[in-house]
Amino acid sequence: MNADFLAVLEFWEREKGINRDVLVGAVQEALLSAAKKAVGAARELRVEIDQKNGDIKAFAKLIVSDKVISKHDQISVFDARRIKPDAQVGDEIEKEVTPTGFGRIASQYAKQALMQKIRQAEKALIFTEFKDRVGDIVSGTVRRFERSDVILDLGKYEALLPNRERVPTEEYQVGERIRCYVKAVEEGPHGPEIILSRADPRFVIKLFQLEVSEINDGTIEIKGVAREPGFRTKMAVYSRDHKVDPVGACVGMRGQRVKNIVRELNNEKVDVIPWSSDVRTFVTNALSPAKLKGFEIDEARKRVKILVAEDQLSLAIGKRGQNARLTAKLTGWEVDIDAEVVVIKGFDEKVAEAVELLAAIPGVSREQADALVHAGLTRIEDLLAADESDLSSIPQIGEKAAEILKAAHAEAENRKIQLGGNDSAAAVA
């Protein structure tokens, strides 16, 4: 047991970096329990391990008595003076009480205690080493599954990728190597746990920081990220240097930088958009390539209503409303998108509108305007291009043709309307 025990201590100290004194202390506690069962309820029992040769001994403090009533608590004067020549009644004497065959019992307890302490020590080391690594990206091997959670081997330690932090479109296999974001180091029911994530938006931010040097050195700032893991991410960027294009820097030459990140995200779509302090510009950038036609902004409620052409509505909203949802998350504004209502006028409405326009000319009555419109003369330009004979042939106009033409030319003069060289109505000057 002695040689094996020392070898085990050396192995765990080297492999796990756990201090030998910590391991020895754990074994001593276990051996004390073993000794109490083997020796009995001895007074102030303790176990000592020689770290040089691995010898294990049990000691108890006994009271020197003239008459020994309890051998677990008392020692005779004769036996006490064999240990300490000047021992007197009432003195405390420490005596070795290692039972015969204690090594076999001790080895069983030592093994159990050692494994338990190693697990506890590993947990303590996890907190010490990883408390400052929250926000980093680590690489690990899928070791096993616990329900829907994934346990990853990070080398010295194991980490937890909870189901809530998994990407719904990803499946993992035992032995597969994956990269994750260190989200937290939390106290679990069995000690500190390393909590990993692949669904957190900060995972995307960290990937861009590692890939894009301009972000890492502070030239480009990531202003916001909105993500639906496995499907799409929108990221707003801003450059502190007007000479540096923030979107171009993130995309990279021939899109290589963003391609590397998309590959790591298993082909999740990533939109990099320029940030703006103006909400109209920011929302327009976020909804690109959809073309927007109008805005209604409610500053108090941080709500923006957007009008788009009917053929742009599905593009602006996105598949299952994803584009609009991500835009709202990214900008922090509630976004409503509606199709612009295009009013198509009917024939009767157009006729009535033309009659009103001609009747507005001083000297032209509503009845005359109605007759002119039904004769095909719907605009003042049509009257300017017509001859008197054209108008006089209309029954309701007749001899009033000259007066109507005179009134039309007078109105045209007021409006600065002139005839073009090709006898067609010219534009308003």
C-alpha positions in Angstrom: 0.0 0.0 0.0 2.8 2.4 0.9 4.6 2.4 -2.5 1.2 2.5 -4.4 0.0 5.3 -2.2 3.0 7.5 -2.8 2.8 6.8 -6.6 -0.9 7.8 -6.6 -0.1 11.1 -4.8 2.7 11.9 -7.2 0.5 11.1 -10.2 -2.4 13.4 -9.2 -0.1 16.1 -8.1 1.6 16.1 -11.5 -1.5 15.5 -13.7 -4.0 17.8 -12.0 -1.7 20.3 -10.3 -3.2 19.6 -6.9 -0.9 20.3 -3.9 0.3 17.0 -2.2 -0.5 18.4 1.3 -4.1 18.9 0.2 -4.3 15.3 -0.9 -2.5 13.9 2.2 -4.9 16.0 4.4 -7.9 14.4 2.7 -6.5 10.9 3.1 -5.8 11.6 6.8 -9.4 12.5 7.3 -10.6 9.3 5.7 -8.1 7.2 7.6 -9.2 8.7 10.8 -12.7 7.4 10.1 -11.2 4.0 9.3 -9.1 4.0 12.5 -12.1 4.8 14.6 -13.9 1.7 13.3 -10.8 -0.4 13.7 -9.5 0.9 17.0 -12.7 2.0 18.6 -13.7 5.3 20.3 -10.2 6.2 21.3 -9.6 9.6 23.0 -8.4 12.3 20.6 -7.5 9.8 17.9 -5.3 11.0 15.0 -3.7 9.5 12.0 -0.3 10.3 10.7 1.1 9.6 7.2 4.9 9.6 6.6 5.2 11.3 3.2 8.7 9.8 2.7 7.9 6.1 3.0 4.0 6.2 3.1 3.8 4.5 6.6 0.4 5.1 8.3 0.1 5.2 12.1 -2.8 5.9 14.4 -2.3 7.7 17.7 -4.6 8.4 20.7 -4.2 10.7 23.8 -4.8 8.6 26.9 -5.0 9.7 30.5 -2.6 8.0 33.0 -4.7 6.2 35.6 -4.0 3.9 38.6 -6.8 1.7 37.4 -7.8 1.4 33.8 -11.5 1.3 33.4 -11.7 2.2 29.6 -8.8 1.1 27.5 -9.9 3.6 24.8 -9.5 6.6 27.2 -6.9 5.5 29.9 -3.5 4.0 30.2 -1.9 2.4 33.3 1.0 4.1 35.1 3.3 1.2 34.2 2.5 1.4 30.5 2.7 5.2 30.5 6.2 5.2 32.0 7.4 2.9 29.3 6.6 5.7 26.9 7.4 8.6 29.2 9.5 7.7 32.3 8.3 10.6 34.4 4.6 10.1 33.7 2.2 10.8 36.6 -1.4 9.9 37.3 -3.6 12.4 35.4 -1.1 13.2 32.7 -2.0 12.8 29.0 0.2 10.4 27.0 0.0 10.0 23.2 0.3 6.3 22.3 0.4 4.6 19.0 -2.7 2.5 18.6 -2.3 1.3 15.0 -4.3 -1.9 14.7 -3.1 -5.1 13.1 -3.9 -5.3 9.4 -4.8 -1.6 9.4 -3.1 -1.2 6.0 -5.8 -3.1 4.0 -8.7 -1.2 5.6 -6.8 2.1 5.2 -6.1 1.5 1.5 -9.9 1.2 0.8 -10.7 4.4 2.7 -7.7 6.2 1.3 -8.7 5.5 -2.3 -12.3 6.7 -1.8 -11.1 9.8 0.0 -8.5 10.6 -2.5 -10.9 10.5 -5.5 -13.4 12.6 -3.6 -10.8 15.2 -2.7 -9.4 15.2 -6.2 -12.9 16.1 -7.5 -13.3 18.8 -4.9 -9.8 20.2 -5.5 -10.5 20.2 -9.3 -13.6 22.2 -8.7 -11.7 24.7 -6.5 -9.0 25.0 -9.2 -11.7 25.6 -11.8 -12.9 28.7 -10.0 -9.4 30.0 -9.4 -8.3 29.5 -13.0 -11.5 30.3 -14.9 -12.9 33.2 -12.9 -10.8 35.6 -15.0 -11.5 33.8 -18.3 -15.2 34.6 -18.5 -15.7 36.1 -21.9 -12.9 34.0 -23.6 -13.4 31.4 -26.2 -12.2 27.9 -25.4 -11.9 24.7 -27.4 -13.0 21.3 -26.0 -13.9 17.8 -26.9 -17.4 16.5 -26.5 -17.1 13.9 -23.7 -20.7 12.8 -22.9 -24.3 13.9 -22.7 -26.3 14.4 -19.6 -29.9 14.6 -20.8 -29.7 17.5 -23.3 -26.6 19.1 -21.7 -23.2 18.5 -23.2 -20.1 17.8 -21.1 -16.9 19.1 -22.7 -13.3 18.0 -21.8 -11.1 21.1 -21.7 -8.0 19.2 -20.8 -7.6 19.4 -17.1 -11.2 20.2 -16.4 -14.7 19.5 -17.6 -17.2 22.2 -18.6 -20.9 22.3 -19.1 -22.7 23.4 -22.3 -26.3 23.5 -21.1 -29.2 22.8 -23.5 -30.3 26.5 -23.2 -26.9 27.6 -24.5 -26.9 25.2 -27.5 -27.6 26.3 -31.0 -30.9 24.5 -32.0 -29.6 23.7 -35.5 -26.4 22.0 -34.3 -25.9 18.4 -33.4 -22.7 17.2 -31.6 -21.0 13.8 -31.5 -18.8 12.3 -28.8 -15.2 13.0 -29.6 -16.1 16.1 -31.7 -14.0 19.2 -31.0 -15.9 22.5 -30.8 -15.3 26.1 -29.7 -17.4 27.8 -27.1 -17.8 31.1 -25.2 -17.1 31.0 -21.5 -20.3 32.5 -20.2 -19.9 32.1 -16.4 -18.2 30.2 -13.6 -21.1 29.3 -11.3 -21.5 27.5 -8.0 -23.4 24.3 -8.8 -24.7 21.6 -6.4 -21.3 19.9 -6.6 -19.1 23.0 -6.6 -18.0 25.5 -9.2 -19.0 24.8 -12.8 -17.7 26.3 -16.1 -20.8 27.3 -18.1 -20.2 27.5 -21.8 -22.3 28.9 -24.7 -22.5 28.8 -28.4 -25.9 30.6 -28.6 -24.9 33.8 -26.7 -24.6 37.0 -29.0 -21.3 37.7 -27.2 -19.9 34.6 -28.9 -20.2 36.3 -32.2 -18.7 39.5 -30.8 -15.7 37.6 -29.5 -15.2 35.8 -32.8 -15.1 39.2 -34.6 -12.6 40.5 -32.0 -10.3 37.6 -32.7 -10.7 37.8 -36.5 -10.7 41.6 -37.1 -7.7 43.4 -35.8 -9.4 46.8 -36.2 -12.0 45.7 -33.6 -9.3 44.3 -31.3 -7.3 47.6 -31.3 -10.4 49.8 -30.8 -10.5 51.5 -34.2 -13.9 49.8 -34.9 -16.5 49.5 -32.2 -19.3 47.0 -32.1 -22.3 49.0 -31.2 -24.8 46.2 -30.9 -25.6 42.6 -31.8 -29.0 40.9 -32.3 -29.0 37.2 -32.9 -31.3 34.2 -33.5 -28.8 31.4 -33.0 -28.4 29.1 -36.0 -30.3 31.3 -38.3 -29.2 35.0 -38.5 -27.2 37.7 -36.7 -27.2 41.4 -37.2 -24.2 43.4 -36.0 -23.9 47.2 -36.0 -20.4 48.6 -36.2 -18.9 52.1 -36.0 -15.5 53.4 -37.0 -13.6 56.0 -34.8 -11.4 56.7 -37.8 -13.2 58.2 -40.8 -10.6 56.6 -43.1 -11.6 53.1 -42.1 -14.7 51.6 -43.5 -16.2 49.6 -40.5 -18.3 47.2 -42.7 -15.5 46.6 -45.2 -13.0 45.9 -42.4 -15.3 43.3 -40.8 -16.1 41.6 -44.1 -12.5 41.5 -45.2 -10.8 41.0 -48.5 -13.2 39.0 -50.7 -15.3 38.5 -47.6 -12.7 36.2 -46.1 -13.0 37.5 -42.5 -16.8 37.1 -42.3 -16.6 33.8 -44.1 -14.3 32.4 -41.4 -16.9 33.4 -38.7 -19.8 32.1 -40.7 -18.0 28.8 -41.0 -17.5 28.6 -37.2 -21.2 29.4 -36.8 -22.1 26.5 -39.2 -23.4 28.8 -42.0 -25.5 31.1 -39.8 -26.1 34.3 -41.8 -24.3 37.4 -40.5 -25.3 40.9 -41.5 -22.7 43.6 -40.7 -24.3 47.1 -40.9 -23.0 50.6 -40.3 -24.3 52.1 -37.0 -25.8 55.6 -37.0 -27.1 57.9 -34.2 -30.0 58.9 -36.4 -32.7 56.3 -36.0 -34.0 56.7 -39.6 -30.6 56.0 -41.0 -29.9 53.2 -38.5 -33.2 51.4 -39.2 -32.8 51.9 -43.0 -29.3 50.2 -42.8 -30.7 47.4 -40.6 -33.5 46.6 -43.0 -31.4 46.8 -46.1 -31.7 45.8 -48.9 -35.5 46.5 -48.5 -36.4 50.0 -49.8 -38.3 52.1 -47.4 -40.8 54.9 -48.4 -41.8 56.6 -45.2 -41.3 56.9 -41.4 -43.4 57.8 -38.5 -41.3 58.1 -35.4 -42.7 58.2 -31.8 -39.7 59.3 -29.7 -41.6 59.0 -26.4 -42.5 55.4 -26.9 -39.3 54.6 -29.0 -41.5 53.3 -31.7 -41.1 53.6 -35.5 -43.6 52.8 -38.1 -42.3 52.2 -41.6 -44.1 52.3 -44.9 -42.8 50.2 -47.8 -44.0 49.4 -51.3 -46.2 46.3 -51.4 -43.5 44.3 -53.3 -40.9 45.2 -50.6 -43.0 44.1 -47.6 -41.9 40.5 -47.4 -38.3 41.5 -47.9 -38.5 44.1 -45.1 -40.2 41.8 -42.6 -38.1 38.7 -43.5 -38.9 35.0 -43.2 -41.3 34.5 -40.3 -40.7 38.2 -39.3 -37.0 37.6 -38.5 -35.6 40.7 -40.2 -38.0 43.0 -38.4 -37.4 41.2 -35.0 -33.7 41.5 -35.3 -33.9 45.1 -36.4 -36.0 45.9 -33.3 -33.5 44.1 -31.0 -30.5 45.8 -32.6 -31.9 49.3 -32.6 -33.8 49.1 -29.3 -36.9 50.6 -31.1 -40.2 48.9 -31.6 -40.5 48.5 -35.4 -43.8 48.2 -37.3 -43.7 47.7 -41.0 -46.8 48.2 -43.2 -47.3 48.2 -47.0 -48.1 51.6 -48.5 -51.7 51.9 -49.5 -52.0 52.9 -53.2 -55.4 54.5 -54.0 -56.4 53.7 -57.6 -59.0 56.2 -58.9 -62.0 55.0 -60.8 -63.2 56.4 -64.1 -66.0 58.5 -62.6 -63.7 59.9 -60.0 -61.2 61.0 -62.7 -64.0 62.6 -64.7 -65.2 64.5 -61.7 -61.7 65.7 -60.9 -61.1 66.9 -64.5 -64.5 68.8 -64.4 -63.4 70.5 -61.1 -60.1 71.6 -62.6 -61.7 73.1 -65.7 -64.6 74.7 -63.7 -61.9 76.5 -61.7 -61.0 78.6 -64.7 -62.7 82.0 -64.4 -65.3 82.3 -67.2 -66.0 78.5 -67.5 -69.1 77.2 -65.9 -69.5 73.7 -64.4 -71.9 72.7 -67.2 -69.4 73.9 -69.8 -66.5 72.1 -68.0 -68.6 68.9 -67.9 -69.3 69.2 -71.7 -65.6 69.8 -72.4 -64.4 66.8 -70.3 -66.9 64.5 -72.0 -65.6 65.8 -75.4 -62.1 64.7 -74.4 -60.7 68.1 -73.3 -59.8 67.3 -69.7 -56.9 69.8 -69.0 -56.3 73.5 -69.6 -53.5 72.4 -71.9 -56.0 70.6 -74.1 -58.0 73.9 -74.4 -54.9 75.9 -75.4 -54.1 73.4 -78.1 -57.7 73.4 -79.5 -59.3 75.6 -82.3 -62.5 77.6 -81.9 -64.1 75.3 -84.4 -63.3 72.2 -82.2 -65.1 73.8 -79.3 -68.1 75.2 -81.2 -68.9 71.8 -82.5 -69.7 70.7 -78.9 -73.5 71.2 -78.5 -73.3 72.7 -74.9 -70.5 75.1 -76.0 -71.5 76.4 -79.4 -71.1 80.2 -79.7 -69.4 80.3 -76.3 -66.3 78.7 -77.8 -64.5 82.0 -78.3 -65.1 83.2 -74.7 -64.0 79.8 -73.3 -60.7 79.9 -75.3 -60.1 83.5 -74.2 -60.7 82.5 -70.6 -58.3 79.5 -71.0 -55.5 81.7 -72.4 -56.0 84.3 -69.7 -55.7 81.6 -67.0 -52.7 80.1 -68.8 -51.0 83.6 -68.7 -51.6 83.7 -65.0 -50.1 80.2 -64.6 -47.3 80.9 -67.0 -48.4 78.0 -69.3 -47.1 78.3 -72.8 -47.7 76.2 -76.0 -44.7 74.2 -77.2 -43.5 74.4 -80.8 -45.2 71.0 -81.6 -48.6 72.4 -80.6 -48.7 70.3 -77.4 -49.2 71.7 -74.0 -45.9 72.7 -72.4 -44.9 72.1 -68.8 -45.6 74.6 -66.0 -42.7 77.1 -66.1 
